[in-house]
Amino acid sequence: MGRSFKYRSHIQEIPRIRKDLEFLKMEWSIPQSETRQILVIVEEIFSNIVRFAFTDRKEHQVDISLNLVDSQIEIDIIDDGISFNPLEYQLSPLSDPATSDAGGMGLTLIRTFSNQIDYQRKAGKNHLKITKKVKSK
């Protein structure tokens, strides 16, 4: 069971992403707490792509698909921005995240909420696959 979405590379697409992913709770019977974690994962990755992946001012497309396979959700995100492998990004230890100006908090949340992250660069595009185990209601 899966869904695919296409978004413009604009931060204004975030409300649309939230609306598009409402089906997780209803159709796939994913608990609210896990639905929130999936939304954080998708929103953080999308906003990082919009802010950092493109060196021009042209409009780009970000493809996001979600598939429910057994008891896990596979999130695939594809963009044509500059190459960035989040698995190679070293996070700095933070003594107090609430007062830190350091970047990487989004990546920390993504890693915390995910069970597996895979990255590939194929045909000039970033392919990020995140797997999250979920419970049905």
C-alpha positions, 0 to 999 in steps of 0.5 A, a space after each residue: 500500500 503506497 502513496 506518492 506526492 510531488 512538491 515544488 521546492 518552496 517552504 510554503 509546501 509544508 502545510 500541503 505536506 501535512 494535509 497530504 499525510 493525514 491519511 496515515 492516521 485514518 487509512 493506515 491506522 497509524 497511532 497519532 504519536 507515530 504519525 507525528 514522528 513521520 511528519 517530523 521526519 518528512 518536514 525536516 528533510 523537506 525543509 533542509 532540501 529547500 534551504 540547502 540543496 539548490 544553488 539556483 533560484 529555479 523551481 525544483 521538484 521534490 518527490 516523496 512516497 510512503 509505502 506501508 509494508 508489513 509493520 513499517 513505513 518506507 519513506 522515499 524522498 528524491 530531489 535533484 539538489 546538490 549531493 548530500 548524504 545525511 549518513 556522513 554528516 557528523 552531529 556535534 554533541 549538544 550540552 543543551 539543545 534548547 540553547 544551542 545555535 548549532 545546526 543538525 537538530 533536525 537530523 538528530 530527530 530524524 535519526 532518533 525517529 527512524 529505524 533505518 536510513 539509506 542514501 544513494 546518489 543516482 542519475 544526478 539525484 539524491 535518493 533518501 530512504 527512511 524506514 520506520 517501524 509502526 504499530 497499528 491501532 
